[in-house]
Amino acid sequence: MRKVTAGLFSSVDGVVEDPFKWQFDSFDEELGAGMGAMMGRIDAGILGRVGYQQWSEYWPNAQVDDDFAGFINPLPKYVASRTLTGVLAWQNAQLIPGSLEEFVADLKQGDGGDIGVFSSISLVRQLLFAGLLDSLTLIVHPVIAGSGRRLFNDGDPLTRLELQSSEQTSKGNMILSYGLRQG
């Protein structure tokens, strides 16, 4: 069975929105290596509408030798949207027909590598609380953002997790991977 994974940059106070505003100089070689390893396991991606629209305007025109452009452009991409219709313009992108949860559950049953969830806080939340997210990696930077959208909110369901792996980088980042606790 394929795994569904998501990785988010986070501040110590839990902000995951717009990390470019608070990452500063904390991105280091260990983060780059970890992201490269994660990308090496992914052979399909899931995006929400907003992330798709933002990324489809930028990445197809990015330099091919950029590591991420070389990864994301040819990757099969499945887009969850209630408003987009028709054929999507970005290479290897298609709309998810019907229910996101049913589509992802079926996709997990197929052959292949990991399925990455990209650029969508709401999709990460939806798949986690539906029990379909196998690994959530939070890359916690040593900064307090002070404001911005957080991954978790008051009123979220009590959800037990188990630590799958942890690493501290040379610039003080913590790479923490969690899965749903079984039982």
Helices and strands as residue ranges (DSSP letters): E 4-11, G 19-21, H 29-41, E 42-48, H 49-58, G 59-61, H 67-72, E 77-80, E 93-95, H 100-109, E 114-118, H 121-129, E 135-141, E 161-168, E 174-180
